[in-house]
Amino acid sequence: MDKFVVSGGATLDGEVPISGAKNAALPILAASLLSPEPLQLANLPDLRDVHTMLHLLRILGARVNGSAPGRTSVSLEDPESFSAPYELVRTMRASLLVLGPLLGRFGRADVSLPGGCAIGARPVDIHVNALRTMGAEVEIRGGYISARCCGLKGARIDLPLPTVTGTENILMAAVLAEGETVIENAAREPEVRDLADCLNAMGAKVSGAGGSRISVRGVKELHGASRAILPDRIEAGTYLVAGAMTGGRVVARFNGELALGEVVGALRNTGAKVRRGEGFVELDMRGRRPHSVNLVTAPWPGFPTDMQAQFTALNAIASEHALVRESVFEQRFMHVAELKRMGADIEPLGREVLIRGVRKLQAAPVMATDLRASASLVLAALVAEGETVIHRVYHVDRGYERIEEKLNDLGADIRRV
Ligand code: EPZ
């Protein structure tokens, strides 16, 4: 298994190209199952999770031409299977996203339960209950979600919480359903709106996406479309935090719309200058140590949980104390133990942590556990004294394209061994 060897102490300075967003690409790839005609995708990121999803689509019988990050087209004319197997789903929870489109178009789907992961139990009850409300027979049997229906019916669905992939699964189930579906308390993340835009480009009738009330009028069939994947707001945020932590200057460059939301305010609260323009965001921390930033994660438009670990690492070397509260997932602090091995002063207090900034972290052998925790260890290693070895970096490769190359281009010193 690959490891990273990071020599800390560099001040980052330069430009970094932002790739397509993992969390926009995965639902849109699943949406390709809804039409026999090709969905042409540009700016697909070259990520482990994207390759996993393309592999799953091939298992289902989809034809995939091209490969990430170039132009890729996916179409499913004749399904060869309706099952997302455990061996694959256990490596990527987002495989769950094929449930809605398979059920919506073909009336059947057998998707392995994803099981828990490092950041929490990750139940699927909201996905299942919504599909039952739309008329599907859904059984949980032998570790699989087995769903059957003779055509889904539009329904009103009140989500107990704004689940992102839950909203996306319901959207993709509803576009070919009979009648209207209304989703209340829908997730408002930019990637949800982007999926709705993609579905509408394929001939669906979705309105209100990006807000908490989405309505879908079912149509008979969808056709192909051509889309560019949104730039990755979490990747961009991660590199901007790296600039702030190292007292440097980082310009994130991207195509399309980059929705950073509350991350911009949080970065400015560290004392960094942040300037936005057409196709770029510049962070300038030249030579200063970041101020501590108190944070509470929340569903969009709140502070994104996917940026929590990165800001926890920043707070570890900031000048004061900070409280970081994780309100979305029940245990998204796996990075804390590893950061403490590097000398961070972090006190767990249930759903939050109290971080007392220290001047310097020390290099240490550490282990990645989940995608964003791994990113926070890379950030910590950039500022640690000495050479940090990070094990199990395959976690990082799931969501960051060529991270060591991009950071080395900014002046870091990272070797993959
Ligand atoms: C999506 O996961 C993202 N993944 C996650 O990104 C992100 O952290 C998360 O949304 C929150 O923003 C993709 O988009 C592929 P949720 P998702 O359903 O949809 C509970 C990353 O690092 N819940 O919004 O799985 C759940 O336990 C990944 O890129 C239920 O209780 O997250 C959690 O506490 C990590 N029952 C909360 O909702 C359900 O049926 C939010 O989860 C579904 C969810």
Residues whose N, C-alpha, C, O or C-beta is under 5 A from the ligand:
A	BS01	EPZ	N23 L26 A94 R122 P123 V124 D125 I126 H127 P162 T163 V164 T165 G166 T305 D306 V328 F329 L371 R372
